[in-house]
Amino acid sequence: MKIKMVHADNMEELFAQVSKVGKAQDIDDELIDTGFDFIKVSDSKMIYCEALVYRTGDDDEEL
């Protein structure tokens, strides 16, 4: 199992980063789960985060 964390200052940038990560994965890696959250840094600043969980190759491990 492999987990990739992506973060950005806005949703558009986050989606672009997630797309790059997805394209960079091995062909045998299967996206099995995602998680989204945000961190409020200040009243005017947020950081958006997404975790991408991949099953790799013959990995039969449960989440």
C-alpha positions as CSV (number, residue, x, y, z in Angstrom):
1,M,0.0,0.0,0.0
2,K,1.2,3.5,-0.8
3,I,-0.2,6.8,0.4
4,K,0.6,10.1,-1.4
5,M,-0.2,13.4,0.3
6,V,-0.9,16.5,-1.8
7,H,-1.4,20.0,-0.6
8,A,-2.0,23.4,-2.2
9,D,-3.2,27.0,-1.5
10,N,-6.4,26.6,-3.5
11,M,-8.7,24.0,-5.0
12,E,-7.6,24.5,-8.6
13,E,-4.0,24.0,-7.7
14,L,-4.9,20.9,-5.6
15,F,-6.7,19.3,-8.5
16,A,-3.7,20.0,-10.7
17,Q,-1.3,18.4,-8.2
18,V,-3.6,15.4,-7.7
19,S,-3.7,14.9,-11.5
20,K,0.1,15.0,-11.7
21,V,0.4,12.4,-8.9
22,G,-2.1,10.1,-10.5
23,K,-0.3,10.2,-13.9
24,A,3.1,9.5,-12.1
25,Q,1.9,6.2,-10.5
26,D,2.9,2.8,-11.8
27,I,0.4,1.1,-14.1
28,D,-0.2,-1.7,-11.5
29,D,-1.1,0.8,-8.7
30,E,-4.8,1.0,-8.1
31,L,-6.4,4.0,-6.4
32,I,-8.5,2.6,-3.7
33,D,-9.4,5.6,-1.5
34,T,-9.0,9.3,-1.1
35,G,-9.4,11.7,1.8
36,F,-9.8,15.5,1.7
37,D,-9.3,18.0,4.4
38,F,-8.2,21.6,4.9
39,I,-6.2,23.5,7.5
40,K,-7.1,27.0,8.5
41,V,-3.8,28.8,8.9
42,S,-5.3,32.2,9.6
43,D,-8.6,34.1,9.0
44,S,-7.6,34.6,5.4
45,K,-5.4,31.6,4.6
46,M,-6.3,27.9,4.1
47,I,-4.2,24.9,3.0
48,Y,-6.1,22.2,1.1
49,C,-4.9,18.6,1.5
50,E,-5.8,15.3,-0.2
51,A,-4.5,11.8,0.6
52,L,-4.5,9.3,-2.2
53,V,-4.3,5.6,-1.2
54,Y,-3.0,3.1,-3.7
55,R,-2.9,-0.6,-3.7
56,T,0.5,-1.6,-5.2
57,G,1.1,-4.7,-7.3
58,D,0.1,-7.9,-5.4
59,D,-0.6,-6.0,-2.2
60,D,-3.6,-7.6,-0.4
61,E,-3.3,-5.6,2.8
62,E,-6.6,-4.3,4.2
63,L,-7.0,-0.6,5.1
